[in-house]
Amino acid sequence: MNTTQAQLGAVLAAGGPELSRLLHRTEARLAEVAEGHGAELARHASGTLAAGGKRLRPMLVFLCASDAADGRLAAAAVAVELLHMATLVHDDVLDRAELRRGRPTVFAEGGRLAATATGDLLFSRAFAELAATSSEEAVRALSTASSALARGELMQREDAWREEVTPERYLERCRLKTASLFEASCRLGTIFGDRGDLAAPLGRFGERLGLAFQMLDDVLDVSGPTERTGKPRGADLLDGTVTLPLILARRLDPELGELDLRATVTGPAQAGAVCDRIALTGALGEARRRALTHVAEAKATLTGVELPDDRRAALDLVADGVVERYA
Amino acid sequence: MNTTQAQLGAVLAAGGPELSRLLHRTEARLAEVAEGHGAELARHASGTLAAGGKRLRPMLVFLCASDAADGRLAAAAVAVELLHMATLVHDDVLDRAELRRGRPTVFAEGGRLAATATGDLLFSRAFAELAATSSEEAVRALSTASSALARGELMQREDAWREEVTPERYLERCRLKTASLFEASCRLGTIFGDRGDLAAPLGRFGERLGLAFQMLDDVLDVSGPTERTGKPRGADLLDGTVTLPLILARRLDPELGELDLRATVTGPAQAGAVCDRIALTGALGEARRRALTHVAEAKATLTGVELPDDRRAALDLVADGVVERYA
């Protein structure tokens, strides 16, 4: 059993049988959605759905609900996971990625046209699932997140190859492209979980956690090892995506400060060399430290909130799991 | 004044000042959406939105509502137009199209990454607009249409280069990729226009009209002239998209029946030659005749429905406009 599995086991134990039941229901519904919308989607999406992933966002939905679980909670969990998958499928088209989680991507199997349409379909089904709950507040939460994800992608394109991006702008990008859906997941949990009064603090918990998640992911892209990421070190650099480690390193190492990314990073070897240089400055430790500050803020948000002990414990474990994942 | 403009003038006259007011409000809101979600969207989407188009789907929303107009009608109209635009932006990425309506596409200006994200953002905003109406029925109608559009795209990919596609399967593809949003537009009009009792017949009106629209569009791709389409004749053939004219022509001309599309249509000149051959069989006339049958069915649906005279007249004019557009 690896760390992630152990962590998941601990969360499930803290969340009780209700959490396991809801997660099973989510899996079953995701499979139904993949099979129930035409042979084309079934072929392209089933693999993506079955490949799993951590189901971190559905878990946040459930853990932010009170125990008296509403049937619509599973619909919300399915919706956030479908939206997440839609963005992964589109990202794989954009990155021309052949593999994800060790399986061929929709892009690799069906080409960019099928993958773009599959992503659009998953998008649509996310909203369809949530529409079935009849909650305008919920649909609004999902569409706000969905817009933010797309804006984050646009911003990343906009900022490509711009070495001078500020930490503030980088953080805003993380908020849009990752933290917004974490936040929405928590909010949806409160909406259907009879916890509407906690929408703001639990939403903030999700947002802080999402920021940390993205920042640690960006550190891992520079630090490796590649066995963990499934892609060469410095994949972000090869894309022209300027993340916090480089932003910080440029201030610490004058030569990196002068770096012309586009001219220098012409292949994986050059990207690896820049990663090594970034690591030498100590920027990775600093970026990691900043990410952990967000995890601490997320946990601190919980302390001010009245929650059953087992829920608080489970949410704390999810927060620790995000850190562990990148330890 | 060209035919389309004359037709539009006639519809506006029949629809009264309320229709003009609502269409203006739709334009204003579309501009707001384009400007209000970050500098990136503003740059990429403003052009697309401003380039106009016929706003046929918003018009259907308004014309299927009763006169006692609900403020949410404009939101629904904006939502269907945003969804339509999202699919156009994604289609342009897939087709690597440089121009649409005489303007550079988002793909041409921003590249495929920006265009994919812009499409996703327009998608999200469509649902966000509709979420503001608090109508679950409306969100469901839009997500059903949105799923159908994506399924239609997937089916088209699936059927690419398959000369043996049946007319029935072709029709199902038209229903998914075009008619579903026409139908949803009409249904949304009835939902917010105090005409819920007419959702089924007016939805059917939209669906039949959408089928005709797509079928006539496919005829035009073969018949030209290219000034009307803005792309070379036989663009569908070059894509491997088998449409009704070819399906019918293959039955009439044994040599076309033997045609290996992928091996034959290797460039615009060869596509033009196949178009000429299709035209010689008389298949274009037959395809057009079938499309007109759907227009007649659409109009016949209206006769069984209690509608104010001016509304019926306006809807009839919209139906005629679809035919005129391709005359």
Chai-1 contact restraints between the chains, C-beta under 6 A:
chainA,res_idxA,chainB,res_idxB,connection_type,confidence,min_distance_angstrom,max_distance_angstrom,comment,restraint_id
A,G38,B,R151,contact,1.0,0.0,6.0,A-B,restraint_1
A,E40,B,L154,contact,1.0,0.0,6.0,A-B,restraint_2
A,E40,B,E158,contact,1.0,0.0,6.0,A-B,restraint_3
A,H90,B,T116,contact,1.0,0.0,6.0,A-B,restraint_4
A,L94,B,L113,contact,1.0,0.0,6.0,A-B,restraint_5
A,L94,B,T116,contact,1.0,0.0,6.0,A-B,restraint_6
A,L113,B,L94,contact,1.0,0.0,6.0,A-B,restraint_7
A,L113,B,R157,contact,1.0,0.0,6.0,A-B,restraint_8
A,A114,B,R157,contact,1.0,0.0,6.0,A-B,restraint_9
A,T116,B,H90,contact,1.0,0.0,6.0,A-B,restraint_10
A,A117,B,A150,contact,1.0,0.0,6.0,A-B,restraint_11
A,A117,B,E153,contact,1.0,0.0,6.0,A-B,restraint_12
A,A117,B,L154,contact,1.0,0.0,6.0,A-B,restraint_13
A,D120,B,A150,contact,1.0,0.0,6.0,A-B,restraint_14
A,L121,B,S147,contact,1.0,0.0,6.0,A-B,restraint_15
A,L121,B,A150,contact,1.0,0.0,6.0,A-B,restraint_16
A,F123,B,F123,contact,1.0,0.0,6.0,A-B,restraint_17
A,S124,B,S143,contact,1.0,0.0,6.0,A-B,restraint_18
A,S124,B,S146,contact,1.0,0.0,6.0,A-B,restraint_19
A,S124,B,S147,contact,1.0,0.0,6.0,A-B,restraint_20
A,S124,B,A150,contact,1.0,0.0,6.0,A-B,restraint_21
A,F127,B,F127,contact,1.0,0.0,6.0,A-B,restraint_22
A,F127,B,S143,contact,1.0,0.0,6.0,A-B,restraint_23
A,A128,B,S143,contact,1.0,0.0,6.0,A-B,restraint_24
A,A131,B,E136,contact,1.0,0.0,6.0,A-B,restraint_25
A,A131,B,V139,contact,1.0,0.0,6.0,A-B,restraint_26
A,A131,B,R140,contact,1.0,0.0,6.0,A-B,restraint_27
A,A131,B,S143,contact,1.0,0.0,6.0,A-B,restraint_28
A,S134,B,E136,contact,1.0,0.0,6.0,A-B,restraint_29
A,E136,B,A131,contact,1.0,0.0,6.0,A-B,restraint_30
A,E136,B,S134,contact,1.0,0.0,6.0,A-B,restraint_31
A,V139,B,A131,contact,1.0,0.0,6.0,A-B,restraint_32
A,V139,B,V139,contact,1.0,0.0,6.0,A-B,restraint_33
A,R140,B,A131,contact,1.0,0.0,6.0,A-B,restraint_34
A,S143,B,S124,contact,1.0,0.0,6.0,A-B,restraint_35
A,S143,B,F127,contact,1.0,0.0,6.0,A-B,restraint_36
A,S143,B,A128,contact,1.0,0.0,6.0,A-B,restraint_37
A,S143,B,A131,contact,1.0,0.0,6.0,A-B,restraint_38
A,S146,B,S124,contact,1.0,0.0,6.0,A-B,restraint_39
A,S147,B,L121,contact,1.0,0.0,6.0,A-B,restraint_40
A,S147,B,S124,contact,1.0,0.0,6.0,A-B,restraint_41
A,A150,B,A117,contact,1.0,0.0,6.0,A-B,restraint_42
A,A150,B,D120,contact,1.0,0.0,6.0,A-B,restraint_43
A,A150,B,L121,contact,1.0,0.0,6.0,A-B,restraint_44
A,A150,B,S124,contact,1.0,0.0,6.0,A-B,restraint_45
A,R151,B,G38,contact,1.0,0.0,6.0,A-B,restraint_46
A,E153,B,A117,contact,1.0,0.0,6.0,A-B,restraint_47
A,L154,B,E40,contact,1.0,0.0,6.0,A-B,restraint_48
A,L154,B,A117,contact,1.0,0.0,6.0,A-B,restraint_49
A,R157,B,L113,contact,1.0,0.0,6.0,A-B,restraint_50
A,R157,B,A114,contact,1.0,0.0,6.0,A-B,restraint_51
A,E158,B,E40,contact,1.0,0.0,6.0,A-B,restraint_52
